[in-house]
């Protein structure tokens, strides 16, 4: 049986990402940043590493919103994760966004994913939208 590679807009994407190993994440054609409840980056795929110019060594184990991507430390991104965590709500939102830190401004689509009780929350970055 051939596994279908998850897509950025897939409806059950949070659970699919959780089931992928590092090699599976690296096969995706969009950026994946997975982080824990303390916002420490635990998962980071090759697509995002190359697009952002940040090696996994520099990103894994770092705080997402203050060290890795402070341009996302705002009410549009970081606050949504905090609100979902506090309320125990599911978060699945796609927003148009402009990344500005460590690179020229670039328009992207961000998909914010979090499920109550899940060990990992995700910021997905689609640069081809």
C-alpha positions in Angstrom: 0.0 0.0 0.0 1.3 3.4 -0.9 0.9 6.2 1.6 -0.5 9.4 0.3 1.7 12.4 1.1 -0.3 14.9 3.2 -1.2 18.2 1.7 -1.3 21.7 3.2 -5.1 22.0 3.0 -6.0 18.5 4.1 -8.8 18.3 6.7 -7.2 15.8 9.0 -3.7 17.2 8.8 -2.8 17.5 12.5 -3.2 13.8 13.1 -1.4 13.0 9.9 1.6 15.1 10.9 1.7 13.6 14.3 2.0 10.1 12.7 4.9 11.1 10.4 8.5 10.5 11.3 11.2 13.0 10.4 11.7 11.5 6.9 7.9 11.8 6.3 8.0 15.4 7.3 10.9 16.1 5.0 8.9 14.7 2.1 6.3 17.5 2.4 6.2 20.5 0.0 5.5 23.0 2.7 7.2 24.1 5.9 6.4 22.4 9.2 7.3 23.7 12.6 6.1 21.6 15.5 6.3 22.9 19.0 5.3 21.8 22.5 3.1 23.6 25.1 6.0 25.7 26.2 6.6 26.8 22.5 9.9 24.9 22.3 10.4 23.7 18.7 10.4 19.8 18.6 9.8 19.2 14.9 11.2 21.0 11.9 11.2 19.8 8.3 13.8 20.2 5.6 11.5 22.3 3.4 11.2 25.0 6.1 14.9 24.7 6.9 15.9 25.5 3.3 13.2 28.2 2.8 14.0 30.0 6.0 17.8 29.5 5.9 17.8 28.1 9.4 19.3 24.7 10.1 17.6 22.3 12.4 20.5 22.6 14.8 19.7 26.3 15.2 15.9 25.8 15.6 15.2 22.5 17.4 15.0 23.1 21.2 14.5 26.8 20.8 11.5 28.9 21.7 9.4 29.5 18.6 7.9 32.9 19.2 10.9 34.6 20.9 14.0 33.0 19.4 13.1 31.3 16.1 10.3 33.4 14.6 9.6 36.6 16.7 7.7 38.0 13.6 5.0 35.5 14.6 4.8 36.7 18.3 1.6 38.6 17.9 -2.2 38.2 18.2 -2.5 36.7 14.7 -0.3 33.7 15.5 1.1 33.2 19.0 -2.0 34.5 20.8 -4.2 32.1 18.9 -2.2 29.2 20.1 -2.2 30.5 23.7 -6.0 31.0 23.6 -6.6 27.5 22.2 -4.3 26.0 24.9 -6.1 27.9 27.7 -9.6 27.1 26.5 -8.9 23.5 25.4 -10.2 24.3 21.9 -9.2 22.9 18.6 -7.2 25.4 16.5 -7.2 25.0 12.7 -6.9 28.4 11.0 -5.3 29.4 7.7 -4.2 33.0 7.4 -2.4 35.1 4.8 0.8 36.4 6.4 4.0 38.2 5.6 7.2 36.7 7.1 9.7 39.5 7.9 12.4 38.2 10.2 15.8 37.2 8.9 14.6 37.5 5.3 13.1 39.9 2.8 9.3 40.2 3.4 7.6 37.2 1.8 3.9 36.5 1.5 2.8 33.1 2.7 -0.2 31.2 4.0 0.2 30.0 7.6 -1.9 27.1 8.9 -2.1 27.0 12.7 -3.0 23.6 14.1 -3.5 22.5 17.7 -5.6 19.8 19.3 -6.5 19.6 23.0 -4.2 17.1 24.7 -1.8 16.8 21.7 1.9 16.9 22.6 2.7 19.0 19.5 1.2 22.1 17.9 2.1 23.2 14.4 2.7 26.2 12.3 2.7 25.2 8.7 4.1 27.5 6.1 2.9 27.4 2.5 5.2 29.6 0.3 3.6 28.5 -3.0 0.2 30.0 -2.4 
